[in-house]
Amino acid sequence: MNSPLEQLITTPFGKFPESSGNNKFSIVTLENPWPYRIWISFFLETAFEVRAFYRGRQVLHKVINKVNPRGLCFVPPGVRGNYLDLADVSLPDPTILNDKRQAEYTLRLLKGVSPGVVLRIEGNQLCGMRTGTCHVYWSQSEIPGDGIRHGNLLKEQFVPIFNLQHFISDLIGYMEGRNGCPNYNWWLCFGEEWPDSNCVWKKKLIMVQVSSCPKVWHMIIPLELKVSHHLSGKEELFLYLAIYCLLLTDSVI
């Protein structure tokens, strides 16, 4: 038997099952789609949190919270990105480092980053590419291990590094107790191969951690924990997620 969440997601688009109480999302129909449209901008709004490390020392912490950013463009200090729909993330000047040799090598890598390393939302995927000479490697963990997704960013060609539908599938499993909390963190290593079983991440010259997911995720998890034993709250939680899943399939837009 399908779970309540799976029943909602697999229900033919039209009227959702009504939930108990005064749930303001209880009625949504093809003939009356406006409740969806009101919430589209909220559900598709994405927040990015960025941390940059120079050999394990955190040199940057930034939250990009503007409405509907399409992604990020990492640039060297003093350089502006070429993408109007992306938020620039300027990597710090390595002259702040006490180790002059480390600062010199880091600056050399940063010069190769220009005109930028791009993370962009394309449909239901987060994709990445580099536009400079500096090679960039990505992984879903700072600790190398079997089963950890990883790869390298191609030059001037987007490659997918994250799929929102897979994230939703993992989120369903988490809510139903079948797996752990979904991972929405990525690590970028600039100029050095990664993952590297012979070198811990804190030894790499430039490592960047990016946390990215729709803002609805930050609402879903506290709500899931809060209402785990209350049916009416669960129904509202399932409906939130079902609406988001439908938005991913472009059924409404």
N, C-alpha and C positions, 0 to 999 in steps of 0.2 A: 504494500500500500504506500502511495506517495505521501511524503511529509506535507504539512500545510504549506510550507514554502514552495515545494515542488508543484503542488496543486495550483497555487497562484500563478507561478511562472508558466505552467503548461496550459492554463486555461486559455481558450481562444480569446483573442482581443475583443473586448466588449465590456460587459458589466462584470466587475469583480464581485465575489461573494461579499455580502455585507457583514461587517464585524459588529460585535456587541458594543454597547455604550454609545457615546457621542463621537465616534471616530469621524473626523471631518473629511477623510478620504474614502468613505464607505461606498460612494457611488461615482463611478466613472464610466462613461459610455462613449462609443464612437460618435453618437449624435451630440454628446456633450463633453468634448475633450478639453475644455478650458482648464480644469484643475491640473491636468498634466502640464499644460503650457505655462501656467503660473510657476510650477516647480522645476521646469526644465533647467533654467539658469542655475538654480541652487544645486540640483543633482549633478550637473555637468561641471560645476565649479571645482577647480583643482588647486590644492595648496602644495607648494614645494618647500621642503626644508633642506638646507645645504650646509654641510660642514666640510671644511678643507683642512688637510693636515700636511705639514712639511716634516717628514721623518717622524711621524707620530705626534708632533706638536700641533694642537689645533690653532689655526691662524685665522679662521673665518667661521662664523655662524650666522646664517641669514635665512629668514623666512620670506618667501615670495607669496604674497597673499592677495594679489590683485585679481579682479574679476576675470574669469575665463582665460587664464594665460595658456597659450598653446605649448609652452615649454620654456627651456632655458638655453642660453648661449654663454658658454664659459670663455672668457677672454683674458688675455694678459693684462697686467696693470697699465692703465692709461690708454687702453684701446676700447673702442665702442663696437658692438656687434652690428652686423648688417641686416638684422631681421627685426622689423618693426613689431611683429606679433609675438616676439619672444622676450623674456626678461633677461637682461644681461647680468651675469655673475662675474665680477672682476676678481680674479685670483690675486691675493696680496703680493706686494713687492717683497721679494726675499731678502732685501737689505735689512729687514727686521731681525733676521737670524744672526746669532752670535758667531756661528761657525762660517767663516768667510768662504771656505771651499764649498761647503754645502750650498751657500747662497749663490755662488758662481754657477754650479751645476744646475741648480733649480732655475735660475734665470735663463740659462741656455735652453732648458726644456720649455719654459714659458714662451720664449720667442717663437718656438715652433708651433705653439697652439694657435697663433693668429692665422686667419681671421676669426677662428672660433671653433669650439666643440659644441655640437648642437644636440639637445634632447627635445624632441617634438612629439606632441600627441597627434597621431594620424588615425582617424577613425577610432577603433577600440584598442589601439596599440600605442605604446610609447616606443618611439624609434630614436636611434642615435646615429650620428656620423661625425667625422672630423673633416675640417677643411684646410688644416695646416699640415706641416710635415711631421709633427709630433704624433707618434703612435699612441693610441689610447685603448686600454683593455677594460672590460667591465665584468663584474661578478655580482651575484646576489648575496654575497657574504664576504666579510673581511677575513674569514678563516677558510682556507682551502679544504675541500672535502668532496667525497663522492656524492653525486646527485645535485651538486650546486651548479646552477646554470651560469654560464660565463661565455665570453667571446671577445672579439675585438671590433672596434668601430672602423668601418671602411672609409676611405677618403671620398668625399662628395657623393656618397651613396648610402641612403638610410638602411639600417638593419633593425629589425624588431628586437627589443629586449624585454618587453613586458606586454602581456595580453590581459585586458580587463575582464574578458569572459572567463579566462582561467582563474583570475583573482576571485570573481564572483563564485565560481565552482568551489574554490578552496574555502571561501567565506561560508558557503552553505555547509560544507563539511565541518567547519569549526563550530558553527551554531548548533549542529546536530551531534557534536561530540565525536566525530569520526577522524579528525585530524587537528593539528595545532593551529595557532593563529597564522593567517596568511602573511607572507613576507612582502612588504612593499618598500624595501630598502635596496639600493644599488650602490656599488662601489666602483669608482673609476680610478684607474691607475695610469698616470701620464708618463710616457717615455720608458716604462719598464714593464716587462711581461708580467701578467697576472692572470690567474692565481700562480703563486710560486711556492712550492712546497719546501724550498730551501731558504726562504726568506720571509720573516713575518712582515705584516703590512706596515708596522711602525718603522721599518727600515727603508721603506720606499720614499723617494724624494717628494712625490706629490700624490696624495690619495684624496679623493673627494667622495663623501657619502651623500647620497641624495635619497630623501624620503618623499614619496609622491603618491597620492591617492585622492580620489574625489572626497570632498569635505563630508559627504554623507557617511563615509566610513568612520569618521571621528564621532558621529552621532550614533551609528549603529552599535558599536561595541559597548559603550556605556549603557545604552538602552537594552541591549541583549543581556548584559549582566544584571541590570536592575529588574527586568521583568521576566526573568527566566522561569519563575514559578507562577506567573499570572497570565492567564489565557488571553484576556483582552489586550494586554500590553504586547504579547507575542503576536497577535493578529496585526496590530499596528506596525510592529517591526517587520513582519513578513510583507506587509503591503508597501512599506518604504522600499524594501529591497526589490520587490516585484516591479514597482514603477521604474526603478533604476535599470533593471534588466531590460524592460521594454524600451527604454530610451536608448540603450546600447544597440538594439536591433533596428533603430530608426523607424519603429512602427508608428511613432507619433509625429515626428518632425517631417 
